[in-house]
Amino acid sequence: MNEAAVCAGTFDPITMGHLDVIERASRIFPRVVIAVAVNPGKSPLFSVEERIELVKKSTAHLSGIEVETFNGLLVDFAKAKGVHVIVRGLRAFSDFEYEFQMALMNRKLKSEIETLFLMPKQDYSYVSSSNVRTVASMRGDITPFVPPPVAEALQKRFT
């Protein structure tokens, strides 16, 4: 079995909470594929190409990281990449119900793929991409919540 995991999300933008979960996953798995979702149902602030670039810049200090885009079912993407573990971050109990249901659905679709839940540091348990976008749009200080390349990109976007 390939010792790898996939961390997926829209990452619009990547936050310190996302980065914390990715760092934790990279200590467990020698290879972590970060799957940036193309979600036609959402209107992202950053294009998929911009999000990929921000994720790459934000994870440059880590080894074994691959950043790719995907569209469709995450379990299909994971299988195509030879990955048998999906890592999901849980910020609060409210995340658990949704993530638990998704993990069970994924298990039903591809039983050979496991879901591993990781919690970010308590400092990031309330940080979400949507909250960061809101604060940035009102010119608030987002530097504690996002990696420096993201803070710079958000400041440019909202000036």
MARDRENLO-621370 format. One record per atom (N, C-alpha, C): atom name; residue number from 1; x, z, y; residue in three letters. Coordinates in Angstrom, 1 decimal, padded with zeros to 4 digits. Example, Ala and Ser with C-alpha at 12.3 -4.5 7.8 and 13.67 -1.06 7.14 Angstrom:
SITE  site  pos       x       z       y  code
SITE     N    1   013.2   007.8  -005.7   Ala
SITE    CA    1   012.3   007.8  -004.5   Ala
SITE     C    1   013.2   007.8  -003.3   Ala
SITE     N    2   012.8   007.1  -002.2   Ser
SITE    CA    2   013.7   007.1  -001.1   Ser
SITE     C    2   012.9   007.9   000.0   Ser
This chain:
SITE  site  pos       x       z       y  code
SITE     N    1   000.8   000.0  -001.2   Met
SITE    CA    1   000.0   000.0   000.0   Met
SITE     C    1   000.9   000.0   001.2   Met
SITE     N    2   000.5  -000.8   002.2   Asn
SITE    CA    2   001.2  -000.9   003.5   Asn
SITE     C    2   001.1   000.4   004.3   Asn
SITE     N    3   002.2   001.0   004.7   Glu
SITE    CA    3   002.1   002.2   005.5   Glu
SITE     C    3   001.9   001.8   007.0   Glu
SITE     N    4   000.6   001.5   007.3   Ala
SITE    CA    4   000.3   001.1   008.7   Ala
SITE     C    4  -001.1   001.6   009.0   Ala
SITE     N    5  -001.4   001.7   010.3   Ala
SITE    CA    5  -002.7   002.1   010.8   Ala
SITE     C    5  -003.1   001.1   011.9   Ala
SITE     N    6  -004.4   001.1   012.1   Val
SITE    CA    6  -004.9   000.3   013.3   Val
SITE     C    6  -005.6   001.3   014.2   Val
SITE     N    7  -005.4   001.2   015.5   Cys
SITE    CA    7  -006.1   001.9   016.5   Cys
SITE     C    7  -006.8   000.9   017.4   Cys
SITE     N    8  -008.1   000.9   017.4   Ala
SITE    CA    8  -008.8  -000.1   018.1   Ala
SITE     C    8  -009.6   000.5   019.3   Ala
SITE     N    9  -009.9  -000.4   020.2   Gly
SITE    CA    9  -010.7   000.0   021.4   Gly
SITE     C    9  -010.7  -001.1   022.4   Gly
SITE     N   10  -011.5  -000.9   023.4   Thr
SITE    CA   10  -011.6  -001.9   024.5   Thr
SITE     C   10  -010.4  -001.7   025.4   Thr
SITE     N   11  -010.0  -000.5   025.6   Phe
SITE    CA   11  -008.8  -000.1   026.4   Phe
SITE     C   11  -009.0  -000.7   027.8   Phe
SITE     N   12  -010.1  -000.4   028.4   Asp
SITE    CA   12  -010.4  -001.0   029.8   Asp
SITE     C   12  -010.5   000.1   030.8   Asp
SITE     N   13  -009.4   000.8   031.2   Pro
SITE    CA   13  -008.0   000.6   030.7   Pro
SITE     C   13  -007.6   001.6   029.7   Pro
SITE     N   14  -006.4   001.5   029.2   Ile
SITE    CA   14  -005.9   002.5   028.3   Ile
SITE     C   14  -005.6   003.8   029.1   Ile
SITE     N   15  -006.0   004.9   028.6   Thr
SITE    CA   15  -005.8   006.2   029.2   Thr
SITE     C   15  -004.8   007.1   028.6   Thr
SITE     N   16  -004.5   008.2   029.2   Met
SITE    CA   16  -003.5   009.1   028.5   Met
SITE     C   16  -004.1   009.7   027.2   Met
SITE     N   17  -005.4   009.8   027.1   Gly
SITE    CA   17  -006.0   010.2   025.9   Gly
SITE     C   17  -005.8   009.2   024.8   Gly
SITE     N   18  -006.0   007.9   025.1   His
SITE    CA   18  -005.7   006.8   024.1   His
SITE     C   18  -004.2   006.9   023.7   His
SITE     N   19  -003.4   007.0   024.7   Leu
SITE    CA   19  -001.9   007.0   024.5   Leu
SITE     C   19  -001.5   008.2   023.6   Leu
SITE     N   20  -002.1   009.3   023.8   Asp
SITE    CA   20  -001.8   010.5   023.0   Asp
SITE     C   20  -002.2   010.3   021.6   Asp
SITE     N   21  -003.4   009.7   021.3   Val
SITE    CA   21  -003.8   009.4   019.9   Val
SITE     C   21  -002.8   008.4   019.3   Val
SITE     N   22  -002.4   007.3   020.1   Ile
SITE    CA   22  -001.5   006.3   019.6   Ile
SITE     C   22  -000.2   007.0   019.2   Ile
SITE     N   23   000.3   007.8   020.1   Glu
SITE    CA   23   001.6   008.5   019.8   Glu
SITE     C   23   001.5   009.4   018.6   Glu
SITE     N   24   000.4   010.1   018.4   Arg
SITE    CA   24   000.2   010.9   017.2   Arg
SITE     C   24   000.2   010.0   015.9   Arg
SITE     N   25  -000.5   008.9   016.0   Ala
SITE    CA   25  -000.6   007.9   014.9   Ala
SITE     C   25   000.8   007.4   014.6   Ala
SITE     N   26   001.6   007.1   015.6   Ser
SITE    CA   26   002.9   006.6   015.4   Ser
SITE     C   26   003.9   007.6   014.7   Ser
SITE     N   27   003.6   008.8   014.8   Arg
SITE    CA   27   004.4   009.9   014.1   Arg
SITE     C   27   004.0   009.9   012.6   Arg
SITE     N   28   002.8   009.5   012.3   Ile
SITE    CA   28   002.3   009.5   010.9   Ile
SITE     C   28   002.6   008.2   010.2   Ile
SITE     N   29   002.5   007.1   010.9   Phe
SITE    CA   29   002.6   005.7   010.3   Phe
SITE     C   29   003.8   005.0   011.0   Phe
SITE     N   30   004.6   004.3   010.2   Pro
SITE    CA   30   005.7   003.6   010.8   Pro
SITE     C   30   005.3   002.3   011.6   Pro
SITE     N   31   004.1   001.9   011.3   Arg
SITE    CA   31   003.6   000.7   012.0   Arg
SITE     C   31   002.1   001.0   012.4   Arg
SITE     N   32   001.9   000.8   013.7   Val
SITE    CA   32   000.6   001.0   014.3   Val
SITE     C   32   000.2  -000.3   015.0   Val
SITE     N   33  -000.9  -000.9   014.6   Val
SITE    CA   33  -001.5  -002.1   015.2   Val
SITE     C   33  -002.5  -001.6   016.2   Val
SITE     N   34  -002.3  -001.9   017.5   Ile
SITE    CA   34  -003.3  -001.6   018.5   Ile
SITE     C   34  -004.2  -002.8   018.7   Ile
SITE     N   35  -005.4  -002.7   018.3   Ala
SITE    CA   35  -006.4  -003.8   018.3   Ala
SITE     C   35  -007.2  -003.7   019.6   Ala
SITE     N   36  -007.0  -004.6   020.5   Val
SITE    CA   36  -007.8  -004.6   021.8   Val
SITE     C   36  -009.0  -005.5   021.6   Val
SITE     N   37  -010.1  -004.9   021.7   Ala
SITE    CA   37  -011.4  -005.5   021.3   Ala
SITE     C   37  -011.9  -006.5   022.4   Ala
SITE     N   38  -012.3  -007.6   022.0   Val
SITE    CA   38  -013.0  -008.6   022.8   Val
SITE     C   38  -014.5  -008.3   022.6   Val
SITE     N   39  -015.1  -007.7   023.6   Asn
SITE    CA   39  -016.5  -007.3   023.4   Asn
SITE     C   39  -017.4  -008.0   024.4   Asn
SITE     N   40  -018.1  -009.1   023.9   Pro
SITE    CA   40  -018.9  -009.9   024.9   Pro
SITE     C   40  -020.0  -009.1   025.5   Pro
SITE     N   41  -020.4  -008.0   024.9   Gly
SITE    CA   41  -021.5  -007.2   025.4   Gly
SITE     C   41  -021.1  -006.4   026.6   Gly
SITE     N   42  -019.8  -006.3   026.9   Lys
SITE    CA   42  -019.4  -005.5   028.0   Lys
SITE     C   42  -018.8  -006.4   029.1   Lys
SITE     N   43  -018.8  -005.9   030.3   Ser
SITE    CA   43  -018.1  -006.6   031.4   Ser
SITE     C   43  -016.9  -005.8   031.8   Ser
SITE     N   44  -015.8  -006.1   031.1   Pro
SITE    CA   44  -014.6  -005.4   031.4   Pro
SITE     C   44  -014.0  -005.6   032.8   Pro
SITE     N   45  -013.3  -004.6   033.3   Leu
SITE    CA   45  -012.7  -004.7   034.6   Leu
SITE     C   45  -011.5  -005.6   034.5   Leu
SITE     N   46  -010.7  -005.4   033.4   Phe
SITE    CA   46  -009.5  -006.2   033.2   Phe
SITE     C   46  -009.8  -007.3   032.1   Phe
SITE     N   47  -009.2  -008.4   032.2   Ser
SITE    CA   47  -009.3  -009.5   031.2   Ser
SITE     C   47  -008.6  -009.0   029.9   Ser
SITE     N   48  -008.9  -009.6   028.8   Val
SITE    CA   48  -008.2  -009.2   027.5   Val
SITE     C   48  -006.7  -009.3   027.6   Val
SITE     N   49  -006.3  -010.4   028.3   Glu
SITE    CA   49  -004.8  -010.6   028.5   Glu
SITE     C   49  -004.2  -009.5   029.3   Glu
SITE     N   50  -004.9  -009.0   030.4   Glu
SITE    CA   50  -004.4  -007.9   031.2   Glu
SITE     C   50  -004.4  -006.6   030.4   Glu
SITE     N   51  -005.4  -006.4   029.6   Arg
SITE    CA   51  -005.5  -005.2   028.8   Arg
SITE     C   51  -004.4  -005.1   027.8   Arg
SITE     N   52  -004.1  -006.3   027.1   Ile
SITE    CA   52  -003.0  -006.3   026.2   Ile
SITE     C   52  -001.7  -006.0   026.9   Ile
SITE     N   53  -001.5  -006.6   028.0   Glu
SITE    CA   53  -000.2  -006.3   028.8   Glu
SITE     C   53  -000.1  -004.9   029.2   Glu
SITE     N   54  -001.2  -004.3   029.6   Leu
SITE    CA   54  -001.2  -002.8   030.0   Leu
SITE     C   54  -000.9  -002.0   028.8   Leu
SITE     N   55  -001.5  -002.3   027.7   Val
SITE    CA   55  -001.2  -001.5   026.5   Val
SITE     C   55   000.3  -001.7   026.0   Val
SITE     N   56   000.8  -002.9   026.1   Lys
SITE    CA   56   002.2  -003.1   025.7   Lys
SITE     C   56   003.1  -002.3   026.6   Lys
SITE     N   57   002.9  -002.3   027.9   Lys
SITE    CA   57   003.7  -001.6   028.9   Lys
SITE     C   57   003.6  -000.1   028.7   Lys
SITE     N   58   002.4   000.4   028.4   Ser
SITE    CA   58   002.2   001.8   028.2   Ser
SITE     C   58   002.7   002.4   026.9   Ser
SITE     N   59   002.9   001.5   025.9   Thr
SITE    CA   59   003.5   001.9   024.6   Thr
SITE     C   59   004.9   001.5   024.4   Thr
SITE     N   60   005.5   000.9   025.4   Ala
SITE    CA   60   006.9   000.4   025.2   Ala
SITE     C   60   007.9   001.4   024.7   Ala
SITE     N   61   007.6   002.7   024.9   His
SITE    CA   61   008.6   003.7   024.5   His
SITE     C   61   008.4   004.1   023.0   His
SITE     N   62   007.4   003.5   022.3   Leu
SITE    CA   62   007.2   003.8   020.9   Leu
SITE     C   62   007.7   002.6   020.1   Leu
SITE     N   63   008.2   003.0   018.9   Ser
SITE    CA   63   008.6   001.9   017.9   Ser
SITE     C   63   007.5   001.7   016.9   Ser
SITE     N   64   007.5   000.5   016.3   Gly
SITE    CA   64   006.5   000.2   015.3   Gly
SITE     C   64   005.2  -000.2   015.8   Gly
SITE     N   65   005.0  -000.5   017.1   Ile
SITE    CA   65   003.7  -000.8   017.7   Ile
SITE     C   65   003.6  -002.3   017.8   Ile
SITE     N   66   002.4  -002.7   017.4   Glu
SITE    CA   66   002.0  -004.1   017.6   Glu
SITE     C   66   000.7  -004.1   018.4   Glu
SITE     N   67   000.6  -005.0   019.3   Val
SITE    CA   67  -000.7  -005.1   020.1   Val
SITE     C   67  -001.3  -006.5   020.0   Val
SITE     N   68  -002.5  -006.5   019.5   Glu
SITE    CA   68  -003.2  -007.8   019.3   Glu
SITE     C   68  -004.7  -007.6   019.8   Glu
SITE     N   69  -005.3  -008.8   019.9   Thr
SITE    CA   69  -006.7  -008.8   020.2   Thr
SITE     C   69  -007.5  -009.1   019.0   Thr
SITE     N   70  -008.8  -008.6   019.0   Phe
SITE    CA   70  -009.6  -009.0   017.8   Phe
SITE     C   70  -011.1  -009.1   018.3   Phe
SITE     N   71  -011.8  -009.9   017.5   Asn
SITE    CA   71  -013.2  -010.1   017.8   Asn
SITE     C   71  -013.9  -010.1   016.5   Asn
SITE     N   72  -014.9  -009.3   016.3   Gly
SITE    CA   72  -015.6  -009.2   015.1   Gly
SITE     C   72  -015.5  -007.8   014.5   Gly
SITE     N   73  -015.6  -007.7   013.2   Leu
SITE    CA   73  -015.6  -006.4   012.5   Leu
SITE     C   73  -014.2  -005.9   012.4   Leu
SITE     N   74  -014.0  -004.6   012.8   Leu
SITE    CA   74  -012.7  -004.0   012.7   Leu
SITE     C   74  -012.2  -003.9   011.3   Leu
SITE     N   75  -013.0  -003.7   010.3   Val
SITE    CA   75  -012.6  -003.6   008.9   Val
SITE     C   75  -012.1  -005.0   008.5   Val
SITE     N   76  -012.6  -006.1   009.0   Asp
SITE    CA   76  -012.1  -007.4   008.6   Asp
SITE     C   76  -010.8  -007.6   009.2   Asp
SITE     N   77  -010.6  -007.2   010.5   Phe
SITE    CA   77  -009.3  -007.3   011.2   Phe
SITE     C   77  -008.3  -006.5   010.4   Phe
SITE     N   78  -008.6  -005.3   010.1   Ala
SITE    CA   78  -007.7  -004.4   009.4   Ala
SITE     C   78  -007.3  -005.0   008.0   Ala
SITE     N   79  -008.2  -005.5   007.3   Lys
SITE    CA   79  -007.9  -006.1   006.0   Lys
SITE     C   79  -007.0  -007.3   006.2   Lys
SITE     N   80  -007.3  -008.2   007.2   Ala
SITE    CA   80  -006.4  -009.3   007.4   Ala
SITE     C   80  -005.0  -009.0   007.8   Ala
SITE     N   81  -004.8  -007.8   008.4   Lys
SITE    CA   81  -003.5  -007.3   008.8   Lys
SITE     C   81  -002.8  -006.5   007.7   Lys
SITE     N   82  -003.5  -006.3   006.6   Gly
SITE    CA   82  -003.0  -005.5   005.5   Gly
SITE     C   82  -002.9  -004.0   005.8   Gly
SITE     N   83  -003.8  -003.6   006.6   Val
SITE    CA   83  -003.9  -002.2   007.0   Val
SITE     C   83  -005.0  -001.5   006.3   Val
SITE     N   84  -004.8  -000.3   005.8   His
SITE    CA   84  -005.8   000.4   005.1   His
SITE     C   84  -006.3   001.7   005.8   His
SITE     N   85  -005.8   001.9   007.0   Val
SITE    CA   85  -006.3   003.1   007.7   Val
SITE     C   85  -006.6   002.8   009.1   Val
SITE     N   86  -007.8   003.2   009.5   Ile
SITE    CA   86  -008.3   003.1   010.9   Ile
SITE     C   86  -008.1   004.5   011.6   Ile
SITE     N   87  -007.4   004.6   012.7   Val
SITE    CA   87  -007.3   005.8   013.4   Val
SITE     C   87  -008.3   005.8   014.6   Val
SITE     N   88  -009.1   006.8   014.7   Arg
SITE    CA   88  -010.0   007.0   015.8   Arg
SITE     C   88  -009.8   008.3   016.5   Arg
SITE     N   89  -009.9   008.3   017.8   Gly
SITE    CA   89  -009.7   009.5   018.5   Gly
SITE     C   89  -011.1   010.2   018.8   Gly
SITE     N   90  -011.1   011.5   018.7   Leu
SITE    CA   90  -012.3   012.2   019.0   Leu
SITE     C   90  -012.1   013.2   020.1   Leu
SITE     N   91  -012.8   012.9   021.2   Arg
SITE    CA   91  -012.6   013.8   022.4   Arg
SITE     C   91  -013.5   015.0   022.3   Arg
SITE     N   92  -014.7   014.8   021.9   Ala
SITE    CA   92  -015.7   015.9   022.0   Ala
SITE     C   92  -016.6   015.8   020.8   Ala
SITE     N   93  -017.4   016.8   020.5   Phe
SITE    CA   93  -018.4   016.8   019.4   Phe
SITE     C   93  -019.3   015.6   019.5   Phe
SITE     N   94  -019.6   015.2   020.8   Ser
SITE    CA   94  -020.5   014.1   021.0   Ser
SITE     C   94  -019.9   012.8   020.4   Ser
SITE     N   95  -018.6   012.6   020.4   Asp
SITE    CA   95  -017.9   011.5   019.8   Asp
SITE     C   95  -018.1   011.5   018.3   Asp
SITE     N   96  -018.1   012.7   017.7   Phe
SITE    CA   96  -018.1   012.8   016.3   Phe
SITE     C   96  -019.3   012.1   015.6   Phe
SITE     N   97  -020.4   012.3   016.1   Glu
SITE    CA   97  -021.6   011.7   015.5   Glu
SITE     C   97  -021.5   010.2   015.4   Glu
SITE     N   98  -021.2   009.6   016.5   Tyr
SITE    CA   98  -021.1   008.1   016.6   Tyr
SITE     C   98  -019.9   007.6   015.6   Tyr
SITE     N   99  -018.8   008.3   015.7   Glu
SITE    CA   99  -017.6   007.9   014.9   Glu
SITE     C   99  -017.8   008.1   013.5   Glu
SITE     N  100  -018.5   009.2   013.1   Phe
SITE    CA  100  -018.8   009.5   011.7   Phe
SITE     C  100  -019.7   008.4   011.1   Phe
SITE     N  101  -020.7   008.0   011.9   Gln
SITE    CA  101  -021.6   006.9   011.4   Gln
SITE     C  101  -020.8   005.6   011.2   Gln
SITE     N  102  -020.0   005.3   012.2   Met
SITE    CA  102  -019.2   004.1   012.1   Met
SITE     C  102  -018.2   004.2   010.9   Met
SITE     N  103  -017.6   005.3   010.7   Ala
SITE    CA  103  -016.7   005.4   009.5   Ala
SITE     C  103  -017.4   005.2   008.2   Ala
SITE     N  104  -018.6   005.7   008.1   Leu
SITE    CA  104  -019.4   005.5   006.9   Leu
SITE     C  104  -019.8   004.1   006.7   Leu
SITE     N  105  -020.2   003.4   007.8   Met
SITE    CA  105  -020.5   002.0   007.7   Met
SITE     C  105  -019.3   001.2   007.3   Met
SITE     N  106  -018.2   001.5   007.9   Asn
SITE    CA  106  -016.9   000.8   007.6   Asn
SITE     C  106  -016.6   001.0   006.1   Asn
SITE     N  107  -016.8   002.2   005.6   Arg
SITE    CA  107  -016.5   002.5   004.2   Arg
SITE     C  107  -017.4   001.7   003.3   Arg
SITE     N  108  -018.6   001.5   003.7   Lys
SITE    CA  108  -019.6   000.7   002.9   Lys
SITE     C  108  -019.2  -000.7   002.9   Lys
SITE     N  109  -018.7  -001.2   004.1   Leu
SITE    CA  109  -018.3  -002.6   004.2   Leu
SITE     C  109  -017.0  -002.9   003.5   Leu
SITE     N  110  -016.0  -002.0   003.6   Lys
SITE    CA  110  -014.7  -002.2   003.0   Lys
SITE     C  110  -014.2  -000.8   002.5   Lys
SITE     N  111  -014.5  -000.5   001.2   Ser
SITE    CA  111  -014.3   000.9   000.7   Ser
SITE     C  111  -012.8   001.2   000.6   Ser
SITE     N  112  -011.9   000.2   000.6   Glu
SITE    CA  112  -010.5   000.4   000.5   Glu
SITE     C  112  -009.8   000.8   001.9   Glu
SITE     N  113  -010.6   000.8   002.9   Ile
SITE    CA  113  -010.1   001.2   004.2   Ile
SITE     C  113  -010.6   002.6   004.6   Ile
SITE     N  114  -009.7   003.5   004.9   Glu
SITE    CA  114  -010.1   004.8   005.3   Glu
SITE     C  114  -010.1   005.0   006.8   Glu
SITE     N  115  -010.8   006.0   007.3   Thr
SITE    CA  115  -010.8   006.3   008.7   Thr
SITE     C  115  -010.2   007.7   008.9   Thr
SITE     N  116  -009.3   007.8   009.8   Leu
SITE    CA  116  -008.6   009.1   010.1   Leu
SITE     C  116  -008.9   009.4   011.5   Leu
SITE     N  117  -009.4   010.6   011.7   Phe
SITE    CA  117  -009.8   011.1   013.0   Phe
SITE     C  117  -008.7   012.0   013.6   Phe
SITE     N  118  -008.2   011.7   014.8   Leu
SITE    CA  118  -007.2   012.5   015.5   Leu
SITE     C  118  -007.8   012.9   016.9   Leu
SITE     N  119  -007.5   014.1   017.2   Met
SITE    CA  119  -008.0   014.6   018.5   Met
SITE     C  119  -006.8   014.6   019.5   Met
SITE     N  120  -007.1   014.1   020.7   Pro
SITE    CA  120  -006.1   014.1   021.8   Pro
SITE     C  120  -005.8   015.5   022.2   Pro
SITE     N  121  -004.8   015.7   023.0   Lys
SITE    CA  121  -004.5   017.0   023.6   Lys
SITE     C  121  -005.8   017.4   024.4   Lys
SITE     N  122  -006.0   018.7   024.5   Gln
SITE    CA  122  -007.1   019.3   025.2   Gln
SITE     C  122  -007.2   018.8   026.6   Gln
SITE     N  123  -006.0   018.6   027.2   Asp
SITE    CA  123  -005.9   018.1   028.6   Asp
SITE     C  123  -006.6   016.8   028.8   Asp
SITE     N  124  -006.8   016.0   027.8   Tyr
SITE    CA  124  -007.4   014.6   027.9   Tyr
SITE     C  124  -008.7   014.5   027.2   Tyr
SITE     N  125  -009.3   015.7   026.8   Ser
SITE    CA  125  -010.6   015.6   026.1   Ser
SITE     C  125  -011.8   015.1   026.9   Ser
SITE     N  126  -011.6   015.1   028.2   Tyr
SITE    CA  126  -012.7   014.7   029.1   Tyr
SITE     C  126  -012.4   013.4   029.7   Tyr
SITE     N  127  -011.3   012.8   029.5   Val
SITE    CA  127  -010.9   011.5   030.1   Val
SITE     C  127  -011.5   010.3   029.3   Val
SITE     N  128  -012.1   009.5   030.1   Ser
SITE    CA  128  -012.6   008.2   029.5   Ser
SITE     C  128  -012.3   007.1   030.4   Ser
SITE     N  129  -012.2   005.9   029.8   Ser
SITE    CA  129  -011.9   004.7   030.7   Ser
SITE     C  129  -013.0   004.5   031.8   Ser
SITE     N  130  -014.2   004.8   031.5   Ser
SITE    CA  130  -015.3   004.6   032.5   Ser
SITE     C  130  -015.1   005.6   033.6   Ser
SITE     N  131  -014.8   006.8   033.3   Asn
SITE    CA  131  -014.6   007.8   034.4   Asn
SITE     C  131  -013.4   007.4   035.2   Asn
SITE     N  132  -012.3   007.0   034.6   Val
SITE    CA  132  -011.1   006.5   035.3   Val
SITE     C  132  -011.4   005.4   036.2   Val
SITE     N  133  -012.2   004.4   035.7   Arg
SITE    CA  133  -012.6   003.3   036.6   Arg
SITE     C  133  -013.4   003.7   037.8   Arg
SITE     N  134  -014.3   004.7   037.6   Thr
SITE    CA  134  -015.1   005.2   038.7   Thr
SITE     C  134  -014.2   005.9   039.7   Thr
SITE     N  135  -013.4   006.8   039.3   Val
SITE    CA  135  -012.5   007.5   040.2   Val
SITE     C  135  -011.6   006.5   041.0   Val
SITE     N  136  -011.0   005.5   040.2   Ala
SITE    CA  136  -010.2   004.5   040.9   Ala
SITE     C  136  -010.9   003.7   041.9   Ala
SITE     N  137  -012.2   003.3   041.6   Ser
SITE    CA  137  -013.0   002.5   042.5   Ser
SITE     C  137  -013.2   003.3   043.8   Ser
SITE     N  138  -013.2   004.6   043.8   Met
SITE    CA  138  -013.5   005.4   045.0   Met
SITE     C  138  -012.1   005.9   045.6   Met
SITE     N  139  -011.1   005.3   045.1   Arg
SITE    CA  139  -009.7   005.6   045.6   Arg
SITE     C  139  -009.3   007.0   045.4   Arg
SITE     N  140  -009.7   007.6   044.3   Gly
SITE    CA  140  -009.3   008.9   043.9   Gly
SITE     C  140  -008.0   008.8   043.1   Gly
SITE     N  141  -007.3   009.9   042.9   Asp
SITE    CA  141  -006.0   010.0   042.3   Asp
SITE     C  141  -006.2   009.9   040.8   Asp
SITE     N  142  -005.8   008.8   040.2   Ile
SITE    CA  142  -006.0   008.7   038.7   Ile
SITE     C  142  -004.7   008.8   038.0   Ile
SITE     N  143  -003.6   009.2   038.7   Thr
SITE    CA  143  -002.3   009.3   038.0   Thr
SITE     C  143  -002.2   010.3   036.9   Thr
SITE     N  144  -003.0   011.4   036.9   Pro
SITE    CA  144  -002.9   012.3   035.8   Pro
SITE     C  144  -003.6   011.8   034.5   Pro
SITE     N  145  -004.4   010.7   034.6   Phe
SITE    CA  145  -005.3   010.3   033.6   Phe
SITE     C  145  -004.8   009.0   032.9   Phe
SITE     N  146  -003.9   008.2   033.5   Val
SITE    CA  146  -003.5   007.0   032.9   Val
SITE     C  146  -002.0   006.8   033.0   Val
SITE     N  147  -001.4   006.0   032.1   Pro
SITE    CA  147   000.1   005.7   032.3   Pro
SITE     C  147   000.4   005.0   033.6   Pro
SITE     N  148   001.6   005.1   034.1   Pro
SITE    CA  148   002.0   004.5   035.4   Pro
SITE     C  148   001.6   003.0   035.5   Pro
SITE     N  149   001.8   002.2   034.5   Pro
SITE    CA  149   001.5   000.8   034.7   Pro
SITE     C  149   000.0   000.6   035.0   Pro
SITE     N  150  -000.8   001.4   034.4   Val
SITE    CA  150  -002.3   001.3   034.5   Val
SITE     C  150  -002.7   001.8   035.9   Val
SITE     N  151  -002.1   002.9   036.4   Ala
SITE    CA  151  -002.4   003.4   037.7   Ala
SITE     C  151  -002.1   002.3   038.7   Ala
SITE     N  152  -000.9   001.7   038.6   Glu
SITE    CA  152  -000.6   000.6   039.5   Glu
SITE     C  152  -001.6  -000.5   039.5   Glu
SITE     N  153  -002.0  -001.0   038.3   Ala
SITE    CA  153  -002.9  -002.1   038.1   Ala
SITE     C  153  -004.3  -001.7   038.7   Ala
SITE     N  154  -004.7  -000.4   038.5   Leu
SITE    CA  154  -006.0   000.0   039.1   Leu
SITE     C  154  -005.9   000.1   040.6   Leu
SITE     N  155  -004.8   000.6   041.1   Gln
SITE    CA  155  -004.7   000.6   042.6   Gln
SITE     C  155  -004.7  -000.8   043.2   Gln
SITE     N  156  -004.1  -001.7   042.6   Lys
SITE    CA  156  -004.1  -003.1   043.1   Lys
SITE     C  156  -005.5  -003.7   043.0   Lys
SITE     N  157  -006.2  -003.4   041.9   Arg
SITE    CA  157  -007.5  -004.0   041.7   Arg
SITE     C  157  -008.5  -003.5   042.7   Arg
SITE     N  158  -008.4  -002.2   043.2   Phe
SITE    CA  158  -009.3  -001.6   044.1   Phe
SITE     C  158  -008.9  -001.5   045.5   Phe
SITE     N  159  -007.8  -002.3   045.9   Thr
SITE    CA  159  -007.4  -002.3   047.3   Thr
SITE     C  159  -007.7  -003.7   047.9   Thr
